[in-house]
């Protein structure tokens, strides 16, 4: 499931390529035909993300709410306006160098994606990009326009130069302004929405009164927005916190540490497009991490392997119907 950084990046791409323009809307699959008919020809006014949900505002007091869920993705094609905070030269959204690390050259990760170079000044490029947890590369410059519909496309949004196809979302629905606000009100704080300090206080209040295990609370989108399975495992390890600890038993300073770590990791994820959770890497280690997902995390997907800190075998269990990775020694 795309985590919060991916959804913020998608919203930014819509802001650059669709906001301020009239949009043609259709539902090739047919499941959103009525909604597409309402959106047809309307100008997109705003694109925003809150946690794992995205909201697109159209003229006429109409909002489109999209939750990608486990299998959803946006495919962008056409002339995509990109800059160093949004995409790299090969079309991947948001590939930039690690802050404070001077690295040159091109590194392709194990998905064949350029993970280190950025493209410099904003420009337009003709690309085809998959926006979910994974992305694809450049499309043929001479490809048919608009691109042919491939597979089950729930919603196609189209301008004169850019196409966005939505596939497999958990939710795709029109909302009134009041309905949109009610949806957002049910979500936990997002560091990139509103005042992060206020978000921290809200997060601390909620967690400190709950008897629920902290590992479940971090995945509860009404407690905090945007954290998924990867960030959950990594944040708990970085805090050296036992995932089964009830929220109300977690010391306040540790709860605050979790929030501030989420602020930092989310910013890195939006900037780079990758869930880089390891710190203080040498240039060589950073290049390795960009080239292989296996080198980006402390515990996630490392079940049975030695802990990078203490050597204890990383444990894997199921909690809340999701896989939980943690170190039984470091996180006692």
BELGIRA-V498488 format. One record per backbone hydrogen bond with DSSP energy under -0.5 kcal/mol. CO is the residue of the C=O (numbers start at 1). NH is the residue of the N-H. E is the energy in kcal/mol with one decimal. If there is no record, write none. Layout:
<<CO | NH | E> <CO | NH | E>>
This chain:
<<3 | 6 | -1.1> <3 | 7 | -1.3> <4 | 8 | -2.1> <5 | 9 | -1.8> <6 | 10 | -2.1> <7 | 11 | -2.4> <8 | 12 | -2.0> <9 | 13 | -1.8> <10 | 14 | -2.2> <11 | 15 | -2.3> <12 | 16 | -1.8> <13 | 17 | -1.9> <14 | 18 | -2.8> <14 | 19 | -1.7> <18 | 21 | -2.0> <18 | 44 | -0.5> <21 | 44 | -2.1> <23 | 41 | -2.2> <24 | 158 | -2.4> <26 | 156 | -3.0> <27 | 30 | -1.0> <30 | 33 | -1.0> <32 | 36 | -2.6> <33 | 37 | -2.0> <34 | 38 | -1.4> <35 | 39 | -1.8> <36 | 40 | -1.7> <39 | 42 | -2.4> <42 | 23 | -2.2> <43 | 59 | -2.2> <44 | 20 | -3.7> <46 | 57 | -2.8> <48 | 55 | -3.3> <50 | 53 | -2.1> <52 | 68 | -0.6> <53 | 50 | -2.8> <54 | 66 | -2.6> <55 | 48 | -2.4> <55 | 57 | -0.5> <56 | 64 | -2.9> <57 | 45 | -3.2> <57 | 46 | -1.3> <58 | 62 | -1.7> <62 | 58 | -3.6> <63 | 65 | -0.6> <63 | 175 | -2.9> <64 | 56 | -2.5> <65 | 173 | -2.2> <66 | 54 | -2.5> <67 | 170 | -1.9> <67 | 171 | -2.1> <68 | 71 | -0.5> <68 | 72 | -1.8> <69 | 2 | -0.7> <73 | 167 | -2.6> <74 | 76 | -0.6> <74 | 131 | -4.6> <75 | 165 | -2.9> <76 | 129 | -2.7> <77 | 163 | -3.0> <78 | 80 | -0.8> <78 | 127 | -2.3> <79 | 81 | -0.6> <80 | 82 | -0.6> <80 | 125 | -1.5> <82 | 123 | -1.9> <83 | 86 | -2.4> <83 | 87 | -2.7> <87 | 119 | -0.8> <88 | 91 | -2.1> <92 | 88 | -3.0> <92 | 94 | -0.6> <92 | 95 | -0.9> <94 | 96 | -0.8> <98 | 101 | -2.4> <100 | 102 | -0.5> <101 | 103 | -1.0> <107 | 115 | -3.0> <109 | 112 | -2.5> <113 | 109 | -2.5> <113 | 115 | -0.6> <120 | 84 | -0.9> <123 | 82 | -2.5> <125 | 80 | -3.0> <125 | 127 | -0.8> <127 | 78 | -1.4> <129 | 76 | -3.2> <129 | 131 | -0.6> <130 | 132 | -0.9> <131 | 74 | -2.0> <134 | 132 | -0.9> <137 | 128 | -0.7> <140 | 143 | -1.9> <151 | 153 | -1.1> <152 | 154 | -0.7> <153 | 29 | -2.3> <155 | 166 | -3.0> <156 | 26 | -1.9> <157 | 164 | -2.8> <158 | 24 | -3.1> <161 | 79 | -2.6> <162 | 159 | -2.8> <163 | 77 | -2.4> <164 | 157 | -2.8> <165 | 75 | -2.9> <166 | 154 | -2.2> <166 | 155 | -1.2> <167 | 73 | -1.9> <171 | 67 | -2.2> <173 | 65 | -3.3> <175 | 63 | -2.6> <176 | 180 | -2.6> <177 | 181 | -2.4> <178 | 182 | -2.1> <179 | 183 | -2.1> <180 | 184 | -2.4> <181 | 185 | -2.2> <182 | 186 | -0.9> <183 | 186 | -0.8> <184 | 187 | -1.6> <189 | 225 | -2.4> <190 | 193 | -2.3> <194 | 196 | -0.6> <195 | 199 | -2.4> <196 | 200 | -2.4> <197 | 201 | -1.9> <198 | 202 | -2.2> <199 | 203 | -2.6> <200 | 204 | -2.7> <201 | 205 | -2.4> <202 | 206 | -2.2> <203 | 207 | -2.6> <204 | 208 | -2.4> <205 | 209 | -0.6> <206 | 209 | -1.1> <207 | 210 | -1.5> <210 | 248 | -2.7> <212 | 247 | -2.7> <213 | 216 | -0.9> <213 | 217 | -2.0> <214 | 218 | -2.3> <215 | 219 | -0.5> <216 | 219 | -0.5> <216 | 220 | -0.6> <217 | 220 | -1.1> <219 | 221 | -0.7> <220 | 223 | -1.9> <220 | 224 | -2.0> <221 | 188 | -3.6> <223 | 189 | -0.7> <226 | 4 | -2.8> <228 | 232 | -2.5> <229 | 233 | -1.9> <230 | 234 | -2.4> <231 | 235 | -3.0> <232 | 236 | -2.0> <233 | 237 | -1.8> <234 | 238 | -2.7> <235 | 239 | -1.7> <236 | 241 | -2.7> <237 | 240 | -1.7> <242 | 245 | -1.8> <243 | 215 | -2.2> <245 | 214 | -2.7> <246 | 249 | -1.6> <246 | 250 | -0.6> <247 | 250 | -1.4> <251 | 254 | -0.9> <251 | 255 | -2.2> <252 | 256 | -2.5> <253 | 257 | -1.7> <254 | 258 | -2.3> <255 | 259 | -2.1> <256 | 260 | -2.5> <257 | 261 | -2.2> <258 | 262 | -2.1> <259 | 263 | -2.3> <260 | 264 | -1.8> <261 | 265 | -3.1> <262 | 266 | -2.6> <263 | 267 | -1.6> <264 | 268 | -2.0> <265 | 269 | -2.5> <266 | 270 | -2.6> <267 | 271 | -2.1> <268 | 272 | -2.9> <269 | 273 | -2.5> <274 | 276 | -1.9> <275 | 277 | -0.7> <282 | 286 | -2.9> <283 | 287 | -2.2> <284 | 288 | -2.0> <285 | 289 | -2.4> <286 | 290 | -2.4> <287 | 291 | -1.6> <288 | 292 | -1.3> <291 | 110 | -0.8> <292 | 295 | -1.7> <293 | 296 | -1.7> <296 | 277 | -1.9> <296 | 278 | -0.6> <299 | 302 | -2.0> <302 | 305 | -2.3> <305 | 314 | -2.8> <307 | 311 | -1.0> <312 | 307 | -2.3> <313 | 328 | -0.5> <314 | 304 | -2.7> <315 | 326 | -1.7> <317 | 319 | -0.5> <317 | 324 | -3.1> <319 | 322 | -1.0> <322 | 319 | -2.9> <324 | 317 | -1.9> <326 | 315 | -3.0> <326 | 328 | -0.6> <327 | 331 | -2.1> <329 | 332 | -1.2>>
